[in-house]
Amino acid sequence: MPIALLPPQLANQIAAGEVVERPASVLKELVENAIDAGATRIEVELEEGGVRRLRVRDNGSGIPKDELTLAVARHATSKIARLQDLEAVGTLGFRGEALASICSVARVTLTSRHRDAEEGWRLVVNGHAENVDCYPAAHPVGTTVDVEDLFFNTPARRKFLRTERTESTRIEEVLRRLALAHPEVTFALHTPGKAVRHFPAVAGERQLERVGAICGEAFLAAAFALDGSRDGLRLHGWVAEPTFSRSQADLQYFFVNGRAVKDRVIAHAVRQAYSDVLYHGRHPAFVLFLDLPPDAVDVNVHPTKHEVRFREQRQVHDFLFGTLKRAISDMRPEHRLAAKRSVFGAPAPDAESKGSQGEALASAPAALAPRPQGALAFGSSARASGATLALYERLASAGAEPTGAFPPAASGSLASGPAASAPTLPPESEAGPPPLGYALAQLHGIYILAQNEDGLILVDMHAAHERITYEGLKRGREAEGVRSQRLLVPVAVAVSEGEADRAEEARGALEALGLRVDRVAPGQLLVREVPALLAEANVEQLLRDVLADLQAEGSSARVQAAEDALLSTMACHGSVRANRALTLAEMNALLRSMEHTERSGQCNHGRPTWTALSLPELDRLFLRGR
């Protein structure tokens, strides 16, 4: 077959396949155009999941009569005029393809009135944007785009659409993302005879109302505000505490300059930040906004504009990772209790209703009184080598802090271990009641029951002590740095020439990770030193994984992740076990240490370490006040 130019209509239909996948794609393009036009109210009407009909009406600036036909032409846009404009796009749309693509696969009626015009004008396109006429039409200032019979002229594409419910769900999800990114705009979604969604415009601090309406009150109760800036980058929004994890990544909203995106660099940074606080296979929940100069990000990667490319990829990754990790580390029990208090509206109990700690303990049955505990000898049940235990002791000592927070205790007790130490607390008269309150009893040798000013606190003592010990070990490692151990017999690793070249280029980065690697042949590396903590690891697999990370991401967290896994195991074996009776002093020492330990709300494996029951929740359980 000879080479020939495609007919314009066929070329448009082929190109439309990249932009218009389903009704949700149509909605996204039309609503983004409305936002770019300055609309403050956008109404959407659906019939049969948007396949039969999808109408978008806005109160934006409108389109002048002489530009109406250009609006449905391919590569016609008001957003950019030269290449320099493309390098710093500040609008949601800019390619000039959306309306033309939609018109090539649907029956479209475009009605608009410009803000400076006295009347509106209408344009009708039936799958072909050439030789169309405009005629007057009554219309307020703004634009209405009516899309009917999507894919009527491409039946093969129509067969791939899902059920009406599925397509409607996808449309709602797109609308939610746009509503989160633009709280200043009112959004309404209707089906025949029914209002499906309505998001009134909000501003300032009321933006949280929009987040609650979309993500739910449970997310708000578990979410913490985040706002960090560095080198022209700003990350702000809300992240949920790790205990509010999801089985699916269905509550993750990330926006770059107001545009919803799915990016590999962003996903990797988020995954790393949550690496040791999420339960296996769970996903974090967040609503985050990244603001950066328009010329620092390329949005012209794909016609759907879901993907972006950062000019300084490493800088963005490190900024996201560092900001998120600090936010997660700073989550303390008092923040979680404050969020819970704001949701349930729990007033602080008065002094008469609370009573004193001594009265509560005195009234407790004798059977609940904790039994004396013997010495807590670390390592008695651990399945680790003597060298590993010695390393543990050295790291624990390096990360030890003053033990002034712990009351006097017998030798070998929980309160005397180096990894269980915590900063000194001020007297209650100065600092107020501690967030986790005071211990009342030990339940079944597993849980600590405590009372605070809001209600009851229940703590998994092993999980909590495990996190405290783990963080102490990590502090010790950071104080010592990465220690290398020379291998008695170097390990030869066969690699590709490209991997060997990469190893030579990244020699300094590998040594910083505790790996000394020499190239002895075009396709062979010799590992002479490894991190001391990983002396018994699979050296070959470790090197291959690190090289793969360096190739894909420019850095590697493999060594630290492997060391963290080992430290986590050591912390698990070195923490207080079930059925160990603790004294009240030891239980209170554990509570105080939790209040000052990073990520204390989860153990090393991502399980929650404590929960709270406020007085209003307790009243509900016993039907008080009804």
GUTILO-467671 format. One record per residue (C-alpha): residue number from 1; chain; x, y, z. Coordinates in Angstrom, 3 decimals. Last residue first. Layout:
<pts>
  resi  chain        c1        c2        c3
   NUM      A         X         Y         Z
...
</pts>
This chain:
<pts>
  resi  chain        c1        c2        c3
   626      A   -30.666     8.737    76.800
   625      A   -27.787    10.364    78.729
   624      A   -25.931     7.130    79.297
   623      A   -26.629     4.350    76.799
   622      A   -23.784     2.204    78.235
   621      A   -21.744     2.032    75.036
   620      A   -22.748     5.570    74.135
   619      A   -21.414     6.886    77.436
   618      A   -18.099     5.147    76.770
   617      A   -17.865     6.894    73.419
   616      A   -18.684    10.255    75.041
   615      A   -16.024     9.521    77.722
   614      A   -13.334     8.912    75.095
   613      A   -12.050     5.442    74.282
   612      A    -8.437     5.389    73.145
   611      A    -6.186     3.023    71.217
   610      A    -2.594     1.908    71.498
   609      A     0.256     0.152    69.693
   608      A    -1.282    -0.124    66.232
   607      A     0.307    -2.766    63.970
   606      A     2.741    -1.541    61.310
   605      A     5.376    -4.262    61.720
   604      A     7.804    -2.106    63.708
   603      A     4.992    -1.133    66.097
   602      A     2.655     1.715    65.366
   601      A     1.499     4.778    67.327
   600      A     5.033     5.309    68.611
   599      A     6.121     6.775    65.269
   598      A     8.744     8.914    67.013
   597      A     9.121     8.407    70.739
   596      A     8.293    11.116    73.296
   595      A     4.762    10.117    74.278
   594      A     5.659     6.438    74.075
   593      A     8.410     6.945    76.681
   592      A     5.910     8.432    79.108
   591      A     3.563     5.468    78.635
   590      A     6.413     2.962    79.165
   589      A     7.498     4.720    82.355
   588      A     3.882     4.620    83.542
   587      A     3.825     0.861    83.054
   586      A     7.170     0.471    84.847
   585      A     6.014     2.522    87.844
   584      A     2.730     0.607    87.978
   583      A     4.716    -2.610    88.202
   582      A     4.831    -4.937    85.231
   581      A     3.848    -8.604    85.119
   580      A     5.396   -10.367    82.163
   579      A     2.572   -12.384    80.615
   578      A     3.347   -11.125    77.124
   577      A     6.908   -10.154    76.395
   576      A     8.915    -6.995    77.050
   575      A    11.139    -6.073    74.139
   574      A    14.522    -7.463    73.148
   573      A    13.286   -10.119    70.751
   572      A    11.181    -7.592    68.840
   571      A    13.973    -5.012    68.914
   570      A    16.374    -7.521    67.359
   569      A    13.881    -8.311    64.617
   568      A    13.356    -4.601    63.938
   567      A    17.112    -4.025    63.906
   566      A    17.429    -6.712    61.237
   565      A    14.636    -5.214    59.125
   564      A    16.110    -1.730    59.577
   563      A    19.474    -2.987    58.341
   562      A    17.832    -4.405    55.224
   561      A    15.943    -1.152    54.642
   560      A    19.118     0.885    55.209
   559      A    21.003    -1.226    52.697
   558      A    18.210    -1.118    50.145
   557      A    17.642     2.650    50.368
   556      A    19.296     3.291    47.022
   555      A    20.029     6.390    44.998
   554      A    19.764     7.604    41.397
   553      A    16.235     6.192    41.136
   552      A    16.320     3.628    38.333
   551      A    20.046     2.881    37.901
   550      A    20.907     3.362    41.559
   549      A    17.987     1.161    42.548
   548      A    19.098    -1.612    40.193
   547      A    22.665    -1.358    41.532
   546      A    21.375    -1.705    45.107
   545      A    19.260    -4.735    44.208
   544      A    22.188    -6.450    42.455
   543      A    24.501    -5.765    45.392
   542      A    22.042    -7.163    47.959
   541      A    21.390   -10.240    45.831
   540      A    25.114   -11.032    45.662
   539      A    25.703   -10.365    49.362
   538      A    22.900   -12.612    50.639
   537      A    22.988   -11.465    54.259
   536      A    25.261   -12.763    57.038
   535      A    27.447    -9.659    57.245
   534      A    24.392    -7.426    57.018
   533      A    24.815    -5.495    60.276
   532      A    28.497    -4.982    59.526
   531      A    27.747    -3.363    56.166
   530      A    29.661    -5.204    53.402
   529      A    33.315    -5.257    52.327
   528      A    35.227    -7.033    49.519
   527      A    32.561    -7.468    46.831
   526      A    34.225    -8.390    43.518
   525      A    32.499    -7.375    40.303
   524      A    32.451    -9.180    36.950
   523      A    31.338    -8.234    33.435
   522      A    34.297    -6.292    32.028
   521      A    36.596    -7.965    34.588
   520      A    37.923    -7.251    38.097
   519      A    35.671    -4.324    39.016
   518      A    36.025    -3.635    42.730
   517      A    33.187    -3.212    45.257
   516      A    33.342    -1.864    48.791
   515      A    29.835    -1.712    50.223
   514      A    29.167     0.179    53.477
   513      A    26.419     2.401    52.045
   512      A    28.815     5.339    51.765
   511      A    31.144     2.947    49.922
   510      A    28.403     2.294    47.361
   509      A    27.821     6.024    46.824
   508      A    31.555     6.590    46.280
   507      A    31.816     3.747    43.781
   506      A    28.798     5.008    41.850
   505      A    30.543     5.395    38.502
   504      A    32.353     2.071    38.907
   503      A    29.143     0.275    39.884
   502      A    27.330     1.820    36.913
   501      A    29.996     0.580    34.529
   500      A    29.645    -2.898    36.028
   499      A    25.897    -2.734    35.610
   498      A    26.316    -1.739    31.947
   497      A    28.860    -4.501    31.397
   496      A    26.318    -7.000    32.666
   495      A    26.902    -8.665    35.999
   494      A    28.686   -11.707    37.455
   493      A    29.267   -11.311    41.200
   492      A    32.425   -12.534    42.935
   491      A    32.230   -12.564    46.753
   490      A    35.416   -11.779    48.686
   489      A    36.478   -14.508    51.175
   488      A    37.193   -13.198    54.684
   487      A    34.769   -10.356    54.036
   486      A    35.698    -7.004    55.499
   485      A    33.038    -5.488    57.752
   484      A    31.762    -1.994    57.204
   483      A    30.226     0.311    59.802
   482      A    27.512     2.729    58.640
   481      A    27.335     5.660    61.046
   480      A    27.860     5.367    64.802
   479      A    25.327     7.979    65.915
   478      A    22.921     6.996    63.152
   477      A    23.157     3.354    64.215
   476      A    22.459     4.268    67.833
   475      A    19.464     6.350    66.851
   474      A    18.163     3.371    64.877
   473      A    18.585     1.144    67.932
   472      A    16.630     3.567    70.113
   471      A    13.856     3.727    67.492
   470      A    13.586    -0.069    67.588
   469      A    13.475    -0.180    71.391
   468      A    10.632     2.330    71.533
   467      A     8.773     0.533    68.711
   466      A     9.105    -2.844    70.466
   465      A     8.047    -1.317    73.801
   464      A     4.745    -0.235    72.204
   463      A     4.113    -3.581    70.498
   462      A     4.920    -5.509    73.669
   461      A     2.771    -3.270    75.907
   460      A    -0.316    -3.243    73.691
   459      A    -1.828    -0.084    75.183
   458      A    -5.454     0.741    76.101
   457      A    -6.240     4.355    77.017
   456      A    -9.478     5.332    78.753
   455      A   -11.306     8.678    78.967
   454      A   -10.579    12.300    78.105
   453      A    -8.437    13.356    81.091
   452      A    -6.328    10.234    80.884
   451      A    -6.806     6.754    82.365
   450      A    -4.595     3.768    81.622
   449      A    -5.111     0.062    80.965
   448      A    -1.936    -1.711    79.896
   447      A    -2.404    -4.767    77.716
   446      A    -0.778    -8.184    77.444
   445      A    -0.499    -9.880    80.869
   444      A    -4.217   -10.507    80.852
   443      A    -4.917    -6.824    81.515
   442      A    -2.361    -4.733    83.422
   441      A    -3.771    -2.033    85.689
   440      A    -4.375     1.650    86.279
   439      A    -1.609     3.371    84.328
   438      A    -1.566     7.144    84.170
   437      A    -2.516     9.475    81.354
   436      A    -1.640     8.938    77.704
   435      A    -1.610    12.676    76.981
   434      A     0.298    13.600    80.176
   433      A    -1.572    15.904    82.562
   432      A    -0.237    19.479    82.491
   431      A     3.315    20.474    81.617
   430      A     4.116    22.808    84.505
   429      A     2.090    21.343    87.372
   428      A     2.696    17.892    85.935
   427      A     6.405    18.188    86.565
   426      A     8.603    18.428    83.471
   425      A     9.391    15.219    81.626
   424      A    12.955    13.959    81.295
   423      A    13.787    12.556    77.886
   422      A    13.249     8.878    77.251
   421      A    15.004     5.569    77.894
   420      A    13.712     2.203    76.826
   419      A    16.777     1.384    74.721
   418      A    19.041     1.714    77.726
   417      A    17.121    -0.677    79.959
   416      A    16.300     0.501    83.525
   415      A    12.582     1.084    83.266
   414      A    11.817    -2.407    82.077
   413      A    13.406    -3.941    85.137
   412      A    16.929    -5.383    85.309
   411      A    17.758    -3.730    88.642
   410      A    14.679    -2.699    90.583
   409      A    12.939     0.481    89.697
   408      A    13.145     4.155    90.463
   407      A    10.757     6.172    88.289
   406      A    11.531     6.644    84.622
   405      A    11.531    10.067    83.028
   404      A    15.044    10.788    84.266
   403      A    16.515     8.087    82.065
   402      A    18.852    10.239    80.038
   401      A    19.206     9.048    76.451
   400      A    20.708     5.910    74.934
   399      A    21.360     5.751    71.218
   398      A    25.029     4.803    71.441
   397      A    24.282     2.350    74.247
   396      A    21.596     0.649    72.213
   395      A    23.925     0.427    69.233
   394      A    26.686    -1.203    71.312
   393      A    24.256    -3.614    72.980
   392      A    22.796    -4.615    69.645
   391      A    26.243    -5.164    68.147
   390      A    27.066    -7.460    71.048
   389      A    23.829    -9.316    70.433
   388      A    24.679    -9.681    66.757
   387      A    28.143   -11.044    67.573
   386      A    26.652   -13.528    70.030
   385      A    24.335   -14.840    67.319
   384      A    20.622   -14.285    67.303
   383      A    17.643   -16.434    68.162
   382      A    16.499   -14.347    71.051
   381      A    14.873   -15.984    74.047
   380      A    17.291   -14.902    76.740
   379      A    18.403   -11.974    74.685
   378      A    17.603    -9.237    77.097
   377      A    17.264   -10.156    80.736
   376      A    14.162    -8.526    82.154
   375      A    14.641    -9.206    85.862
   374      A    11.599   -10.517    87.648
   373      A     8.226    -8.890    87.805
   372      A     6.048    -8.378    90.863
   371      A     2.351    -9.039    90.245
   370      A     0.100    -6.318    88.911
   369      A    -3.008    -5.470    90.972
   368      A    -6.094    -6.560    89.080
   367      A    -6.960    -9.317    91.552
   366      A    -6.914    -6.796    94.394
   365      A    -9.931    -5.084    92.931
   364      A    -9.437    -1.403    92.010
   363      A   -10.795     1.182    94.472
   362      A    -7.364     2.217    95.699
   361      A    -6.127     2.644    92.177
   360      A    -8.920     4.993    91.224
   359      A    -8.598     6.927    94.455
   358      A    -4.862     7.371    93.923
   357      A    -5.347     8.656    90.431
   356      A    -7.658    11.318    91.742
   355      A   -11.278    11.936    90.903
   354      A   -12.321    12.503    87.330
   353      A   -15.956    13.459    87.925
   352      A   -15.142    16.047    90.589
   351      A   -12.211    17.505    88.670
   350      A   -14.297    18.220    85.615
   349      A   -14.168    16.032    82.520
   348      A   -12.673    17.669    79.419
   347      A   -15.384    18.168    76.861
   346      A   -15.550    15.601    74.083
   345      A   -16.528    17.107    70.775
   344      A   -16.428    13.737    69.061
   343      A   -14.492    14.963    66.015
   342      A   -12.435    17.618    67.794
   341      A   -11.540    15.228    70.613
   340      A   -10.317    12.599    68.143
   339      A    -8.073    15.171    66.501
   338      A    -6.753    16.250    69.928
   337      A    -6.165    12.616    70.905
   336      A    -4.151    12.005    67.730
   335      A    -2.076    15.111    68.279
   334      A    -1.475    14.246    71.969
   333      A    -0.345    10.737    71.010
   332      A     2.463    12.107    68.834
   331      A     2.731    12.364    65.064
   330      A     6.079    14.102    64.576
   329      A     7.653    11.083    62.891
   328      A     4.890    10.984    60.261
   327      A     5.368    14.675    59.459
   326      A     9.140    14.300    59.407
   325      A     8.867    11.359    56.995
   324      A     6.505    13.294    54.737
   323      A     8.821    16.314    54.513
   322      A    11.954    14.227    53.955
   321      A    10.414    11.992    51.300
   320      A     8.796    14.836    49.396
   319      A    11.970    16.943    49.450
   318      A    14.179    13.997    48.518
   317      A    11.986    13.108    45.550
   316      A    11.694    16.711    44.330
   315      A    15.467    17.235    44.470
   314      A    16.150    13.910    42.754
   313      A    13.784    14.706    39.885
   312      A    15.125    18.172    39.158
   311      A    13.385    18.867    35.814
   310      A    10.282    17.049    36.969
   309      A     8.251    15.059    34.456
   308      A     4.473    14.901    34.600
   307      A     1.850    12.250    33.930
   306      A    -1.915    12.588    34.130
   305      A    -1.849    15.178    31.319
   304      A    -4.234    13.058    29.182
   303      A    -2.247    14.051    26.058
   302      A     0.989    12.727    27.595
   301      A     4.283    14.346    28.603
   300      A     3.520    18.048    28.184
   299      A     3.270    18.694    31.924
   298      A     6.993    19.403    32.291
   297      A     7.853    20.644    35.787
   296      A    10.360    23.238    36.973
   295      A     9.116    25.877    34.503
   294      A     5.788    26.038    36.326
   293      A     7.537    26.990    39.611
   292      A     6.609    24.562    42.410
   291      A     3.530    23.711    44.458
   290      A     2.914    20.162    45.635
   289      A    -0.528    19.489    47.092
   288      A    -1.358    16.487    49.252
   287      A    -4.516    14.628    50.254
   286      A    -3.465    11.440    52.028
   285      A    -4.263     7.818    52.861
   284      A    -1.557     5.171    53.242
   283      A    -1.744     1.688    51.671
   282      A    -1.641    -1.720    53.354
   281      A     0.162    -4.820    52.041
   280      A     2.059    -5.496    55.256
   279      A     1.146    -3.085    58.064
   278      A     2.483     0.422    57.582
   277      A     4.984     2.185    59.856
   276      A     8.355     1.036    58.517
   275      A     8.245     2.179    54.872
   274      A     5.782     5.076    55.137
   273      A     8.300     7.681    53.903
   272      A     9.705     5.206    51.373
   271      A     6.293     4.566    49.810
   270      A     5.598     8.286    49.591
   269      A     8.922     8.950    47.825
   268      A     8.373     6.051    45.402
   267      A     4.847     7.195    44.510
   266      A     6.050    10.746    43.855
   265      A     8.872     9.599    41.579
   264      A     6.553     7.234    39.693
   263      A     3.934     9.897    39.033
   262      A     0.147     9.845    39.085
   261      A    -1.160    13.368    38.705
   260      A    -4.073    15.602    39.700
   259      A    -3.273    19.161    38.578
   258      A    -3.448    22.064    41.043
   257      A     0.257    22.898    40.753
   256      A     1.080    19.206    41.271
   255      A    -1.769    17.389    42.989
   254      A    -1.756    14.121    44.925
   253      A    -4.883    12.339    46.126
   252      A    -4.607     8.919    47.745
   251      A    -7.746     7.416    49.213
   250      A    -8.250     4.476    46.860
   249      A    -4.793     2.883    47.203
   248      A    -6.449    -0.346    48.333
   247      A    -6.468    -2.250    51.645
   246      A    -6.394     1.080    53.421
   245      A    -4.388     2.531    56.309
   244      A    -5.715     4.604    59.190
   243      A    -3.138     3.156    61.623
   242      A    -0.505     5.010    59.564
   241      A    -1.844     8.422    60.595
   240      A    -3.613    10.191    57.772
   239      A    -1.827    12.862    55.759
   238      A    -3.251    16.308    55.032
   237      A    -2.232    19.130    52.748
   236      A     0.949    21.002    52.011
   235      A     4.182    20.514    50.089
   234      A     6.045    23.623    48.928
   233      A     9.064    23.744    46.625
   232      A    11.021    26.944    45.909
   231      A    14.174    25.688    47.624
   230      A    12.343    24.290    50.672
   229      A     8.808    24.435    52.061
   228      A     6.716    22.299    54.411
   227      A     3.040    22.260    55.361
   226      A     1.298    19.200    56.765
   225      A    -2.042    18.958    58.543
   224      A    -2.742    15.709    60.338
   223      A    -5.490    13.241    59.459
   222      A    -7.029    10.474    61.611
   221      A   -10.270    12.213    62.590
   220      A   -10.462    13.847    59.164
   219      A   -10.174    10.469    57.452
   218      A   -13.010     9.080    59.600
   217      A   -15.122    12.117    58.680
   216      A   -15.072    11.175    55.008
   215      A   -12.715    11.698    52.060
   214      A   -14.962    13.819    49.837
   213      A   -17.093    15.786    52.310
   212      A   -14.232    15.876    54.823
   211      A   -11.806    17.343    52.270
   210      A   -14.398    19.977    51.252
   209      A   -14.926    20.900    54.910
   208      A   -11.155    21.113    55.376
   207      A   -11.148    23.910    52.820
   206      A   -12.973    25.928    55.466
   205      A    -9.595    27.176    56.659
   204      A    -9.376    29.466    53.654
   203      A   -12.227    29.242    51.170
   202      A   -15.187    27.012    50.406
   201      A   -17.358    26.528    47.312
   200      A   -20.269    24.149    47.751
   199      A   -19.722    20.490    46.754
   198      A   -22.913    18.837    45.519
   197      A   -23.129    15.228    44.383
   196      A   -25.895    12.969    43.038
   195      A   -28.860    15.331    42.623
   194      A   -31.680    13.260    41.130
   193      A   -34.444    13.727    38.566
   192      A   -32.329    12.765    35.573
   191      A   -28.735    12.577    36.876
   190      A   -27.015    15.505    38.520
   189      A   -23.509    16.495    39.628
   188      A   -22.798    19.880    41.218
   187      A   -19.433    21.573    41.765
   186      A   -18.874    24.966    43.411
   185      A   -15.380    26.362    42.797
   184      A   -13.073    27.847    45.468
   183      A   -12.193    24.313    46.651
   182      A   -10.248    23.684    43.427
   181      A    -7.888    20.704    43.810
   180      A   -10.289    18.742    45.999
   179      A   -13.201    19.412    43.625
   178      A   -11.142    18.296    40.627
   177      A   -10.272    15.031    42.361
   176      A   -13.876    14.475    43.409
   175      A   -15.122    15.147    39.873
   174      A   -12.771    12.541    38.452
   173      A   -14.005    10.018    41.035
   172      A   -17.645    10.811    40.258
   171      A   -17.024    10.221    36.553
   170      A   -15.408     6.869    37.304
   169      A   -18.403     5.849    39.407
   168      A   -20.782     6.852    36.601
   167      A   -18.831     4.691    34.153
   166      A   -19.028     1.720    36.500
   165      A   -22.744     2.158    37.193
   164      A   -23.589     2.492    33.487
   163      A   -21.721    -0.711    32.718
   162      A   -18.300    -0.715    31.076
   161      A   -17.129     0.776    27.790
   160      A   -15.066    -1.445    25.490
   159      A   -17.935    -1.930    23.027
   158      A   -18.067     1.820    22.434
   157      A   -14.564     1.820    20.987
   156      A   -15.543    -0.729    18.321
   155      A   -18.675     1.290    17.579
   154      A   -16.650     4.312    16.381
   153      A   -19.294     6.635    14.871
   152      A   -21.563     6.701    17.938
   151      A   -18.479     6.864    20.184
   150      A   -20.296     9.111    22.697
   149      A   -23.952     9.525    21.840
   148      A   -24.380    13.065    23.194
   147      A   -21.980    15.758    24.483
   146      A   -23.575    19.077    25.547
   145      A   -21.038    21.818    26.285
   144      A   -22.444    24.853    28.065
   143      A   -20.411    28.040    28.383
   142      A   -20.510    31.225    30.447
   141      A   -22.521    34.431    30.576
   140      A   -26.179    33.429    30.404
   139      A   -27.602    31.758    27.291
   138      A   -30.255    32.454    24.665
   137      A   -29.054    31.259    21.284
   136      A   -27.838    32.909    18.109
   135      A   -26.547    30.781    15.225
   134      A   -23.141    29.392    14.393
   133      A   -22.367    27.255    11.363
   132      A   -20.133    24.219    10.924
   131      A   -18.120    23.545     7.785
   130      A   -15.597    21.202     9.416
   129      A   -15.788    19.796    12.949
   128      A   -17.157    16.378    11.988
   127      A   -18.756    13.937    14.456
   126      A   -22.057    15.772    14.513
   125      A   -21.030    19.298    15.525
   124      A   -23.557    21.964    16.575
   123      A   -22.487    25.535    17.469
   122      A   -24.568    27.974    19.488
   121      A   -24.171    31.686    20.167
   120      A   -25.060    33.852    23.161
   119      A   -26.242    37.420    23.278
   118      A   -25.162    40.839    24.586
   117      A   -21.440    40.084    24.460
   116      A   -18.722    41.325    26.851
   115      A   -18.942    38.334    29.208
   114      A   -18.867    35.949    26.248
   113      A   -21.920    33.803    25.720
   112      A   -21.544    30.152    24.916
   111      A   -23.359    27.161    23.481
   110      A   -21.498    24.123    22.175
   109      A   -23.575    21.160    20.990
   108      A   -21.566    18.004    20.435
   107      A   -22.498    14.727    18.764
   106      A   -19.638    12.352    19.579
   105      A   -16.369    10.824    18.316
   104      A   -14.757    13.674    16.318
   103      A   -16.259    16.386    18.530
   102      A   -14.533    14.949    21.602
   101      A   -11.139    15.008    19.877
   100      A   -11.616    18.596    18.682
    99      A   -12.743    19.671    22.159
    98      A    -9.687    18.138    23.845
    97      A    -6.916    18.858    21.360
    96      A    -5.875    22.466    21.901
    95      A    -2.776    21.436    23.865
    94      A    -3.071    23.977    26.718
    93      A    -5.420    22.772    29.426
    92      A    -4.853    22.968    33.185
    91      A    -3.234    26.406    33.011
    90      A     0.170    27.629    34.221
    89      A     2.324    26.210    31.445
    88      A     5.985    27.221    31.770
    87      A     7.868    25.437    28.985
    86      A     4.851    25.585    26.691
    85      A     4.820    29.391    26.881
    84      A     8.437    29.491    25.691
    83      A     7.430    27.446    22.658
    82      A     5.001    30.093    21.464
    81      A     1.308    31.015    21.591
    80      A    -0.062    29.183    24.634
    79      A    -3.386    29.053    26.490
    78      A    -5.797    30.426    23.851
    77      A    -5.875    27.174    21.908
    76      A    -6.424    25.781    18.406
    75      A    -4.483    22.582    17.802
    74      A    -7.527    20.793    16.391
    73      A   -10.606    22.873    15.685
    72      A   -13.538    22.846    18.100
    71      A   -12.673    26.206    19.718
    70      A   -11.870    27.710    16.324
    69      A   -15.564    27.598    15.445
    68      A   -16.438    29.607    18.547
    67      A   -13.671    32.161    18.155
    66      A   -15.673    34.728    16.149
    65      A   -18.621    34.424    18.515
    64      A   -16.563    35.109    21.668
    63      A   -16.203    32.236    24.159
    62      A   -17.402    32.457    27.778
    61      A   -15.792    34.113    30.818
    60      A   -16.813    31.350    33.201
    59      A   -20.282    30.557    34.555
    58      A   -20.135    26.851    33.761
    57      A   -22.326    24.127    32.235
    56      A   -21.151    20.580    31.505
    55      A   -23.567    18.135    29.800
    54      A   -22.903    14.431    29.337
    53      A   -25.435    12.376    27.369
    52      A   -25.907     8.843    26.104
    51      A   -22.523     7.627    27.271
    50      A   -22.355     9.819    30.381
    49      A   -23.221     6.969    32.745
    48      A   -26.616     6.462    31.164
    47      A   -27.550    10.143    31.355
    46      A   -25.410    12.634    33.214
    45      A   -25.613    16.337    34.067
    44      A   -22.651    18.375    35.349
    43      A   -22.825    21.851    36.855
    42      A   -19.775    24.082    37.352
    41      A   -19.797    27.220    39.507
    40      A   -16.886    29.625    40.048
    39      A   -15.716    29.565    36.427
    38      A   -12.490    31.411    35.582
    37      A   -12.103    30.184    32.001
    36      A    -9.283    27.841    33.094
    35      A   -11.779    26.216    35.458
    34      A   -14.229    25.676    32.595
    33      A   -11.518    24.170    30.391
    32      A   -10.624    21.804    33.238
    31      A   -14.299    20.846    33.517
    30      A   -14.489    20.002    29.817
    29      A   -11.303    17.936    29.748
    28      A   -12.124    15.970    32.887
    27      A   -15.713    15.295    31.840
    26      A   -14.668    13.916    28.470
    25      A   -12.136    11.608    30.125
    24      A   -14.839    10.394    32.550
    23      A   -17.039     9.544    29.549
    22      A   -14.432     7.019    28.343
    21      A   -11.004     6.907    26.692
    20      A   -11.014    10.346    25.067
    19      A    -7.513    11.832    24.890
    18      A    -5.295     9.165    23.312
    17      A    -8.107     7.614    21.258
    16      A    -9.002    11.078    19.976
    15      A    -5.842    11.029    17.854
    14      A    -7.228     8.134    15.821
    13      A   -10.583     9.862    15.429
    12      A    -8.900    13.113    14.396
    11      A    -6.771    11.335    11.784
    10      A    -9.893     9.626    10.406
     9      A   -11.692    12.977    10.095
     8      A    -8.686    14.666     8.476
     7      A    -8.371    11.945     5.808
     6      A    -5.044    10.155     6.169
     5      A    -2.199    11.271     3.925
     4      A    -0.839     8.579     1.660
     3      A     2.066     6.122     1.568
     2      A     1.480     3.384    -0.990
     1      A     0.000     0.000     0.000
</pts>
